[in-house]
Amino acid sequence: MNFSRRRSRGAQDDVNPYWISFSDLMSALLLVFILAVVVLVLQLIEKQNELSAQQDDFSSQQTAFTAQIGTLQEAELARAAILQEIDQQLQAQGIRVRVSENNTVLSIPSALLGFDSASSDLKPEYQGVAQTIGSVISSVITEGDRLKYLDTVFVEGHTDNLPFDGLDGTGNWGLSTFRAITLWTYWEDSLAGPGSLDQLVNPEGRPLFSVSGYAETRPSSEVQNTNEERALNRRVDIRFTIVRPSSDDLLEIQENFQADND
């Protein structure tokens, strides 16, 4: 009896070590599996966070780009309103100017300024009209917050296609520039005071108005066989340019987007 119990215990002792080792092995494998699952879950969470951050960056860049486009559209609408109001107010006073189809240029013909061929003189009988045009332009562009949309207003002189050798050999280039200068300096003198055109600045704090000449290179009438046809090109254009995203602004948006997705 005692011998039998001892054999039974001995046999049990011979078997248990193997079962204990197998149990430990299964526990270890289960622990490794759990650790692997935890690592995988952490990696998935990290990847999800990265994707979420990329989506946020993309959304931010898209928002910035959309804001730039929205500002540009607002500026275009503001410019169109400016040109149309100037035209309407001048017509109400019997002054007929021309507005370009794309609402960017106000053209003042020779009939209103009296520029003879080869001349940049603003004759006295035309000065009242010139002053009214400048006054209307000033009142319309300074209404509300419109100035924040304007980058530069160009006062551009033009000539007909007849050769001109005067003004120290500068020809039609000098003549067209002096026509613009003549009108601009008259506005400076006749509209002097607070809010005058020469005191207006763009959003960057730079003078709003600029003066230039184009000679006969930008004709409003290609046919210039008669004095009436040539007179259409003896004019001063007021070209309104708006604030728009610069190439540097767009490049910065693109670079930021690429950097966030590298």
C-alpha positions in Angstrom: 0.0 0.0 0.0 2.7 2.4 1.0 4.8 1.4 -1.9 1.9 1.9 -4.3 1.3 5.4 -3.0 4.9 6.2 -3.4 4.9 5.0 -7.0 1.8 7.0 -7.7 3.4 10.1 -6.3 6.6 9.4 -8.2 4.8 8.9 -11.4 2.9 12.2 -10.9 6.2 14.0 -10.2 7.6 12.5 -13.4 4.7 13.9 -15.4 4.1 17.4 -13.8 7.3 19.1 -14.9 6.4 18.7 -18.5 2.9 20.0 -18.1 4.2 22.9 -16.1 6.7 23.8 -18.8 4.0 23.6 -21.5 1.8 25.8 -19.4 4.5 28.3 -19.0 5.2 28.2 -22.7 1.6 28.9 -23.5 1.5 31.8 -21.0 4.6 33.2 -22.6 3.2 32.9 -26.1 0.0 34.5 -24.9 2.0 37.4 -23.4 3.9 37.8 -26.6 0.7 37.8 -28.6 -0.8 40.4 -26.3 2.3 42.6 -26.5 2.3 42.3 -30.3 -1.4 43.3 -30.4 -0.6 46.3 -28.2 2.3 47.4 -30.4 0.1 47.0 -33.5 -2.7 49.1 -31.9 -0.2 51.8 -31.0 1.2 51.8 -34.5 -2.3 52.1 -35.9 -3.1 55.0 -33.5 0.1 56.7 -34.5 -0.6 56.3 -38.2 -4.1 57.6 -37.7 -2.8 60.6 -35.9 -0.4 61.3 -38.7 -3.1 61.0 -41.3 -5.3 63.3 -39.2 -2.5 65.8 -39.0 -2.0 65.7 -42.7 -5.7 66.2 -43.3 -5.6 69.2 -40.9 -2.6 70.7 -42.8 -4.3 70.1 -46.1 -7.5 71.7 -44.8 -5.4 74.7 -43.5 -3.7 75.1 -46.9 -7.0 74.8 -48.7 -8.6 77.4 -46.4 -5.7 79.8 -47.1 -6.0 79.3 -50.8 -9.8 79.7 -50.7 -9.3 82.9 -48.7 -6.9 84.3 -51.3 -9.4 83.5 -54.1 -12.3 85.0 -52.1 -10.3 88.2 -51.6 -9.5 88.4 -55.3 -13.2 88.0 -56.2 -14.2 90.7 -53.7 -11.5 93.0 -55.2 -12.8 92.4 -58.8 -16.4 93.2 -57.7 -15.2 96.3 -55.9 -13.3 97.5 -59.0 -16.3 96.9 -61.3 -18.5 98.9 -58.9 -16.0 101.8 -58.9 -15.8 102.0 -62.7 -19.5 101.8 -63.1 -20.2 104.5 -60.5 -17.6 106.8 -61.9 -19.2 106.4 -65.3 -22.7 107.0 -64.0 -21.8 110.1 -62.0 -19.9 111.6 -64.9 -22.8 110.9 -67.4 -25.2 112.6 -64.9 -23.0 115.7 -65.4 -22.9 115.4 -69.2 -19.4 114.0 -69.3 -19.1 110.9 -71.4 -16.1 108.7 -70.8 -15.5 105.1 -71.9 -15.3 102.1 -69.6 -13.6 98.9 -70.9 -15.7 95.8 -71.2 -13.8 94.1 -68.4 -14.4 97.0 -66.0 -10.7 97.8 -65.5 -10.0 101.0 -67.6 -11.7 104.4 -67.6 -10.8 106.1 -70.9 -10.9 109.9 -71.2 -11.0 110.9 -74.9 -9.3 113.8 -76.5 -12.6 115.5 -76.9 -12.8 116.0 -73.1 -9.1 117.0 -72.7 -8.5 118.9 -75.9 -5.2 117.4 -76.8 -4.3 118.5 -80.3 -2.0 116.3 -82.4 1.6 116.7 -81.1 0.4 118.6 -78.1 0.1 117.8 -74.4 -1.5 121.1 -73.3 -4.6 121.0 -71.2 -6.4 124.1 -72.5 -8.3 126.4 -70.1 -11.7 125.5 -71.6 -11.1 121.9 -70.7 -9.8 122.3 -67.2 -13.3 122.3 -65.6 -14.1 118.9 -67.1 -10.7 117.6 -66.0 -11.3 118.8 -62.5 -14.8 117.2 -62.3 -13.4 113.8 -63.5 -10.7 113.9 -60.9 -13.1 114.9 -58.2 -15.5 112.1 -59.1 -12.7 109.5 -59.2 -11.5 110.6 -55.7 -15.0 110.5 -54.1 -15.9 107.1 -55.6 -12.6 105.2 -54.7 -12.5 106.6 -51.2 -16.1 105.5 -50.4 -16.2 102.9 -47.6 -13.3 100.5 -47.6 -12.7 100.4 -51.3 -9.1 101.6 -51.1 -8.1 98.3 -49.5 -8.8 96.5 -52.8 -6.8 98.8 -55.0 -3.1 98.3 -55.7 -2.3 101.0 -58.3 -4.3 103.4 -60.4 -2.3 104.2 -63.5 -2.7 107.5 -65.4 -1.7 106.4 -68.9 -1.1 108.8 -71.8 -1.6 107.8 -75.4 -0.9 109.3 -78.9 -2.1 108.8 -82.4 0.2 107.1 -85.0 1.6 110.3 -86.6 5.3 110.6 -86.2 6.5 113.2 -83.7 10.1 114.3 -83.2 9.7 116.9 -80.5 10.4 116.8 -76.8 14.1 116.3 -77.1 13.8 113.3 -79.4 11.5 111.3 -77.1 8.8 111.4 -79.8 5.4 109.9 -79.1 6.8 108.2 -76.0 7.5 111.5 -74.4 4.3 113.1 -75.8 2.1 110.4 -74.3 3.9 110.6 -70.9 3.5 114.4 -70.8 -0.2 114.1 -71.5 -0.5 111.9 -68.5 1.7 114.2 -66.4 -0.3 117.2 -67.5 -3.6 115.7 -66.3 -2.0 114.4 -63.1 -0.3 117.7 -62.1 -3.6 119.5 -62.8 -5.4 117.2 -60.4 -2.6 117.7 -57.8 -3.1 121.5 -58.0 -6.9 121.7 -58.4 -7.8 119.0 -55.9 -5.3 119.8 -53.3 -6.2 119.3 -49.6 -7.1 116.4 -47.3 -8.0 113.3 -49.2 -6.6 114.6 -52.5 -5.5 112.0 -55.1 -1.8 112.5 -54.5 -2.2 111.6 -50.8 -4.0 108.3 -51.3 -2.0 105.1 -50.6 -2.6 101.4 -51.3 -2.7 98.8 -48.6 1.1 98.6 -48.5 1.3 102.3 -47.8 2.7 103.2 -51.2 1.2 106.0 -53.4 -1.9 104.8 -55.1 -1.5 106.7 -58.4 1.2 106.3 -61.0 1.9 108.0 -64.3 3.1 106.4 -67.5 3.0 106.8 -71.3 2.5 104.3 -74.1 2.9 106.4 -77.3 0.9 104.8 -80.1 1.5 101.2 -79.0 -2.0 100.7 -77.5 -4.5 102.2 -80.0 -8.2 102.3 -79.2 -8.8 102.5 -82.9 -6.6 100.6 -85.3 -7.8 102.6 -88.3 -6.3 106.1 -88.2 -6.8 107.6 -91.7 -8.7 110.7 -90.6 -8.1 113.2 -87.8 -11.3 112.0 -86.1 -10.0 108.5 -86.0 -6.6 109.6 -84.8 -8.2 111.7 -82.1 -9.7 108.6 -80.5 -6.1 107.5 -79.6 -5.1 110.9 -78.2 -6.4 110.1 -74.8 -5.6 109.4 -71.2 -6.6 106.1 -69.7 -7.2 105.5 -65.9 -6.3 101.9 -65.3 -7.4 100.4 -62.0 -5.4 97.4 -60.7 -6.4 95.4 -57.7 -4.6 93.7 -54.8 -4.1 90.1 -55.7 -2.1 87.2 -54.3 1.5 87.6 -55.3 3.5 84.7 -56.8 5.4 84.6 -53.5 2.1 84.1 -51.6 1.0 81.2 -53.9 4.5 79.7 -53.7 4.5 79.8 -49.9 1.1 78.0 -49.8 2.5 75.3 -52.2 5.8 74.9 -50.3 4.0 74.6 -47.0 1.7 71.9 -48.4 4.6 69.9 -49.9 6.6 70.2 -46.7 3.7 68.9 -44.6 3.2 65.9 -46.9 6.9 64.9 -47.3 
